[in-house]
Amino acid sequence: MRKRLAPITAEPTAADLAAIDAEWPLIAAELDVLDAEIMMLYAEDRGGPTVLDWRRLRRAEAGVTRAAAELAARTNPRRAA
């Protein structure tokens, strides 16, 4: 038997929006990785990924690492030391 989900009527709180805003650089970096991975999949149609495709993916992955480290340093000041 399938249960019905209750409709969500509450709006996000200011704290929820602030948390999303704080994490947005990491979210954007992860989207860059996703875009690079999609380009790698499409590269198969044109003979395989090029050196530039691989470079784009590596830079996007490095961006995720930087954004995650910055977020961790901001959320836990003792880790920044």
C-alpha positions as CSV (number, residue, x, y, z in Angstrom):
1,M,0.0,0.0,0.0
2,R,1.3,3.4,-0.9
3,K,1.4,6.2,1.7
4,R,0.6,9.7,0.8
5,L,3.1,12.4,1.5
6,A,2.0,15.5,3.3
7,P,2.4,18.7,1.2
8,I,5.2,20.9,2.3
9,T,3.8,24.3,3.2
10,A,6.7,25.8,5.2
11,E,9.1,28.1,3.6
12,P,12.9,27.8,4.2
13,T,14.0,29.6,7.3
14,A,16.6,32.3,7.3
15,A,19.0,29.8,8.8
16,D,18.3,27.3,6.0
17,L,19.0,30.0,3.3
18,A,22.2,31.1,5.1
19,A,23.4,27.5,5.1
20,I,22.7,27.1,1.4
21,D,24.5,30.5,0.8
22,A,27.5,29.3,2.8
23,E,27.7,26.1,0.8
24,W,27.1,27.6,-2.6
25,P,30.8,27.8,-3.7
26,L,31.0,24.0,-3.1
27,I,27.7,23.4,-4.9
28,A,28.9,25.5,-7.9
29,A,32.3,23.6,-8.0
30,E,30.4,20.2,-8.0
31,L,28.3,21.4,-10.8
32,D,31.5,22.3,-12.7
33,V,32.7,18.7,-12.3
34,L,29.3,17.4,-13.5
35,D,29.6,19.6,-16.6
36,A,33.1,18.4,-17.3
37,E,32.0,14.8,-16.9
38,I,29.1,15.3,-19.3
39,M,31.5,16.8,-21.8
40,M,33.7,13.7,-21.4
41,L,30.7,11.5,-22.2
42,Y,29.9,13.6,-25.3
43,A,33.6,13.5,-26.4
44,E,33.2,9.8,-27.1
45,D,31.0,10.7,-30.1
46,R,33.8,12.8,-31.6
47,G,36.6,10.3,-31.1
48,G,37.3,10.5,-27.4
49,P,38.3,13.2,-24.9
50,T,41.0,15.6,-25.9
51,V,43.8,16.9,-23.7
52,L,41.7,20.0,-23.0
53,D,38.7,17.9,-21.9
54,W,40.9,16.1,-19.4
55,R,42.4,19.4,-18.2
56,R,38.9,20.8,-17.7
57,L,37.9,17.8,-15.6
58,R,41.1,18.0,-13.4
59,R,40.6,21.7,-12.8
60,A,37.0,21.2,-11.9
61,E,38.0,18.4,-9.4
62,A,40.7,20.7,-7.9
63,G,38.0,23.4,-7.6
64,V,35.8,21.0,-5.5
65,T,38.8,20.2,-3.3
66,R,39.5,23.9,-2.7
67,A,35.9,24.8,-2.1
68,A,35.5,21.9,0.4
69,A,38.6,22.9,2.2
70,E,37.5,26.6,2.4
71,L,34.0,25.5,3.7
72,A,35.6,23.2,6.3
73,A,37.9,26.0,7.4
74,R,35.0,28.5,7.8
75,T,32.7,26.0,9.6
76,N,35.4,24.8,12.0
77,P,37.9,27.5,12.8
78,R,40.3,25.1,14.7
79,R,40.8,23.1,11.4
80,A,42.2,26.2,9.6
81,A,45.2,26.3,11.9
